[in-house]
Amino acid sequence: MEKTSLTVTWRCAQPGLWIASHRAGAAGIVVERWTEGFEVTSASGRALGTFPRLDDAKTALERAVAMERARSAMR
């Protein structure tokens, strides 16, 4: 497993598929689309976009997780 931030842990499940998790459970996935880049989907199924680099895709999901946590803390 690869830890890239304080809240999200990454695991490469198979070539072209990365799964993100955090303390509360699933965070989302990144799927490599050979001609398009890296597609990001949150655990709730929300498409977060397609990014040219894997690092950019992971960062997008990590930011979405952080935003969701901040929203939850405000409730």
C-alpha positions, 0 to 999 in steps of 0.5 A, spaced: 500 500 500 502 507 498 500 512 503 500 519 499 496 523 504 494 523 512 487 521 510 488 516 504 491 510 503 492 507 495 492 500 493 494 498 486 488 492 485 491 490 478 494 494 472 490 500 471 486 500 477 488 504 484 483 503 490 483 509 495 481 508 502 481 512 509 479 511 516 471 511 514 472 506 509 472 506 501 474 513 498 474 511 491 478 509 485 482 511 479 482 507 472 487 508 467 484 509 460 489 508 455 488 514 450 484 519 455 488 519 462 486 517 469 479 517 470 477 518 478 470 516 481 469 517 488 466 512 493 459 515 492 460 514 484 461 521 483 465 522 477 471 527 478 474 528 472 479 525 467 487 527 468 493 526 464 497 524 470 496 518 475 499 523 481 494 529 478 488 523 479 490 521 486 490 528 488 483 530 485 480 524 489 484 526 496 482 533 495 475 531 494 475 526 500 478 532 504 472 537 502 467 531 504 470 531 511 470 538 512 463 539 510 461 533 515 465 537 520 461 543 519 454 539 520 
